[in-house]
Amino acid sequence: MKHRLWPSLFVCMLLAFGMVLPANAQYFSKMRVMEKNFCDTIPIEFRRGRIFIPVEVEGRTHQFVFDTGCSVGLMFTDRAVSLKKKFGFTLAGDAAGLVHLTGVKCIPEMHIGHVTVRNYRVVLAPSRSMVNFEYDCQQIVGCIGSDFASKCRAVKIDTEKGIMVITDRQGVFDDEEGFRFSFKEDVRVPYLKVSTRPDKTRWCLLDTGFPGFLDVRRQDITEADTLDTAMGSVTAGVYGKTDEERLMMLRLDSIRIGDCVFRQVTTNCQAANDFVLGSLILKYGSMVIDYNTHQMIFQPYHYDNGVMVANTFSDFVMMPREERNLYVTLVWSKSRCYDLGVRLGDRLTRIDGIDVSGNPCAYWNLEPGDHVLTFTNTEGEIKEIPFNK
């Protein structure tokens, strides 16, 4: 318990000397969108459950993740672009619920489409964070947070067309068809109401940085089909992963957002910090987030008495540990991989017979198709598993 007290004492000391940024005010007030009365269309990529947008800094174009679950910008490396000196400190939390005191820096100027943003504040992820390993493999340098969308005032994300529309004009999306529902902001991060049963509606974080469809807390679910169980961890953030716990894979007959029904939703049930709706919703329709009216508009690509989701989970989850090796942090007990011997703590050692020790990119950048994964446990036992990506 003592190590948890020291950050609080340190923050109090820094506050006394005026060195800690109050994130709610400072981040947003310093950022500037230079254009006025604009409406711009930006090309995006939607892959592996994440939205990638091109951002130009110092004449070079970099790939960033558009992450509405991040209230501010995030940099995975300070080598890709020039950053101004630290402006102070702030407490930053991650997807695993871990909170750290971190320094704040600034991108002096960047261009997203034809929109120029100046003094965009970012926090730096630790150089060896779990998230960094994966994004380094994909040459992703950072995240653009919901502060950008909030400052622009309205965005529309259409993954089928591969575009994102950003605008500061009021009324641009007033005539859009679709399901409308209100949302609220908490430090500019959007929350909307989701019903997991007729008599249960809760505020849910819309997090486009989460590559799944829905994550629920145990208190949010009372009636659902349990498809599988496992002991392990599925959530990693920039500061670490969640503790191992008993997890359940659930199938919900339906969930409802406003008048829009989503059917056959598979979700993971854990002791999570947030009730989260992820970016996979954008596989099934486009989304408008309008900060002028505090309304979202969901436009299904296909709708027949509801949106049929029928999403599935991978047999196992892997995360990096020491020496950049990937270890199994969860394997579902009814899965084929479990039947073939994969267990919690096994290390990925080969892909298609090629040694991948210390090379997580070999797995994360694996081409779609049939492969053979080789795992090794602490006793040196080797298991070869057919795998289709």
N, C-alpha and C positions, 0 to 999 in steps of 0.2 A: 504493500500500500504506500510506502514512503515515496517510491519513485513517481507516483501519481501526484503527490503533493508538490514536488519541486517545480514542475512547469507552472502551477498556479501561483506559487510564490514569486517565480521569475517574472510572470506577466504582471503581477501587482507592482513589483519593483520598476519594471519598464514603464508602466502607466504613470507612476509617480514622476518619472523623468520625461514623460511625453514621447516615448519611443514606440508605442504600440499603435498601429493604425486601427481606428474603429472601422471595420470592413464595410459595414452597411453604408457609411457616408463617403469615406475617402476614395474607395475604388471607383465608384460611379461618378463622383463629382469631377474627377480629374480627366476622365476619358472624354474625348471630343470626336463626334462625327461631323466632318467638315462640310459635307454637302447638305443642302436643304431642298425640300420638295422633290425628292427622288423616288424612283421606283425601278429597281434593278433586278435582273435575272442572272443568277450565278449557276454555273454547272456544278453538279455534285456527283459523288459516287456513293452508292449504298452497297457495302459488302461486309460480310461477317458481322452483320447486325449493327454497323456503325455508319455514320454520315461523315464523309470526308469532303472538305471544301478547300479550294486553292486560296492561299493567302500570299500576297506579294510583299516582301520585306527587302529593302535595299536592292531592288532590281531582280531579285530571285524569287521564284514561286515555290512555296513549301506546302505540304499537306498537313492540315489541321483537322481534328475531330470536332464536329459541332455537337456540343454536349450541354443540353438544357439542365442536366442535374448538377452542373458546375455553376455557381453563382458568379465566378470570375474566371479570368484566363489562367491557364496552367501550361507550364513549359516542362517538357521531359528532358531537355538539354539546353544549356546556355551557350553551346558552341555554334548552333546553326545560324543564329541571328545575333546582332549586337543589342545588348540590353543596357539600359541606364542603371546607375548604382541603386543600391537598396534604398527604399523610401521609408523603411521601418519594419515592423513585424506584425504578424496577425496569427491568430489561431485558425488552422485549416483542418477540416475533417475530410475523410475519404470514404469510399464505398463500404469499407469494412467497419466503419464506425470508429476508427482510430483518429485521434486529434493530436496535432503537433504544432509547436510554435515555429513559424517559418518566415523567412525574409521575403519582402515584396520588391520586385523589380518592375521595369517598364519597357515596353516596345515603343520607341519614340514615334514611329509612323509605320502603318501597314495599309495595304489596299485589299479590300474584299470586293471583287467585281470592280465597279467604277466608284465605290465608296471608300473614302479616305478616313482612317481612324488614327487619331494621335493620342499619345500618352496612355496606351492600353496597359493597365496594370496586370501583372501575372505573378503567381507564386511558382516556385521551383520545386519539382518533385525530386526526392533524393536520387542520387545518381545510380544507385543499385536497387531501386524499387521494383517490385514485381511487374507493375504496369510498364515500366520503362523497357524491360526486356522485350516484350511483345511489340511495342510501338517502334522500338529501334529496328526490329526486323522488317517492319513495313515502312520505314523511313518517315514516320509521323513525328513531328517535332513538338506538337502541343495541342491544347484544346482551346477553342473559342467558347466562352461560357454564355449563359443566358443574359448576362449584362449587355452583350452586343445586341441581341434580339430586342431586349427591353429598350435600349437606347434608340434603335432604329424604329421601334414602335410596333411593327407588325412583320411577320414572316409567313411564307407558305412553303411547305416542303412536299415535293412530289417526286417520290423515288422511281415511279414508273417512267416519267419523262426525264428523270435525272437532273432536276432543277430545284433551286431555292429562290423564291422571290423575296426581296427585302424592300421595305418602304417606310418612309416617315409620314406619308400622306394619310389623312383620315378618310375612311369610307371606301378604300380601294377594294376591300373584300365584302362590302355590304351586300352585293347581289350574288355572292357565291352560294350555290346550293349545297346541301349536306346536313348532317346532324350538328346542331349547335348546343354548346353547353358552356357554362361559366367556369372561370378558374380564378384562383387567388394567387397572390405572390407571397413568398417568404424569402426575403433577401433576393428578390427578382426571380427566384426559381418557381416555376409554375406547378400548382397543385390543382387537380380536378377531382370531382366526386365519382367514385366507382362503387357499384353495388355487386357484391359477390353472392347475395341472396336477397329475396324480396324485401326483407325487413332490416337489411344491414347495408348502410351506405357510409363510406369513409373517404376522407381526403387522401388522395394518392399522388405521389410525386411523378411527374412526367419527366423521365430521364432518358434522353436519347443517347447517353453514353453507356447505358446498360443494354447489352445486345440481345436480351431475351424479350419475352412478351410480358410476363407478370411475375412478380415476386410478392408473396403474401406473408404476413406474420401469423403466428399460430392463433392469436386472438381474433383474427379476421375471418377464420374459417370454422364452421361447425359441421357442415354437411358436404362431403366430397368423397369421391372414390379414391382410395389409396392404391396407386399403381405399383409403388415400390418404396423401399426404405434403404437408408445407408448411413454409415457413420463417417463423417469427414467434414470437409470445408469446400465451399463452391465460390466464395466471394473474395476477391483480392482488390486492394486499393493501393494507393501510392505509398502507404506507410506499412503495409503488411496484409495479412489475410485474417479472416474470422477464425475463431477457435473451432476446433473439431466439435461437432455436436451430432445428435441424431436428427437426420433429415428425412422428409417425406416427399415423394413425388405424387402430386394430386391431379386428378382430372375433374374440372368443374364443368358441369353441363352447360352453363352459360354465365357470363357476367354482363353488366349493363353500364354504359356510360351515357347518361341522359336517356334518350330514346333509342340509342344504338345498341344492339345486342350482338355479342361475340360468343360463338358457340364452340364447345369442345376445347376448352382452354386447359393446357397442361401447365402446372406451376410448381415451383419448389416452395415448400413450407419450412421456415426456419425462424429462429428468434432474431429477426432482422430489426434494424433501427428504423427502417422506413417501409411503407407499403408502396411498391414501385411498379409503374407501367413503363415498359422499355421501348426501345426503338423498333422492335419487331412489329408493332402496330402499324408502322409505315410501310410494311410489306403488303398490307391489305387496303390501304387507302392513303390519300394525301391529307395533310393537316395544316390548318391555318391557326396561328397563335397571334391574336390581336391584342396588344397591350393598351390600345386606346379604349376598347370596349370591354376588356377582360373577358373576351369570348374566344373559344376555340370552335373550329368547324372541321368535322371529319367527313371526308368524301370517299366512301368505299369504292374500290375498283369493281367489286362484284358484291351484290347484296341480294340474297334470296331468303327472306324470313330471318335475316341475321347474317353476320359475317362468319363463315366457317373457318376457324383457325386451325384446329387439329395439329398443333405443333408437337414436336417430339424433342426429347433430350438425348444427348450423347450418352453412351454407356459409362463414360468416366470423365473425370476432370483432372487436368494436370496443371501444376504451377512450378515455377523455377525456385530452386534453393541454392545451396552453395555451389560454386564453380559453374554456374549457369546450366546446371542439369535440371531436367524436368522430372518431377515426381508425381505419382498418382496421389491426389488429395481426397478423392472420392471415387468409388465405383458402385453402381447400383446393384443390389443383391440379386435381382432377377434378370440381370442382363447377360448377354452372350459372353461378354468379356469376363464377367465374374465366373461363369461356368468354365471358362477356359483357364482360370487360375489367376487373373489379375487381382491384386489386393492393394489396399491402402499402404502407401510408402514405397511401392515398387518404382524403380527408376527406368526411364526410357533410355535404351542403350543403342538400338539400331533401327533404321528404317530401310526396308527392302535390302537388308543385309549390309548396309553401310553404317559405319560407326558415327553416331551423332552426339557422343558425349561432349558436354560443354557447348553444344550448338543448338539452342532452342529454336533458332530460325528455321532449321531443317524441318521441324514439325509445323510451325506456324505458317510457313510459306509453302507447305506441301500442296502439290497440284491435285485437283479433284480426280478421283478414280480409286481403283483397288490397290491397296498397299499391305505390307506385312510389318507390324510393329513388334520389336523385341524388347521385353521388359526383364529386368534383373532385380531380385529381392536381396535382402541383407545377407542371406545364406548363400548367395551366388546362384540360386536356381533361376533358370532361363525359361521364359515363356514367349512363344511366338503367336501373335494374334492377327488374324485377317482383319483389315480395317478399310472401310470405304469412306472417303471424305466427300 
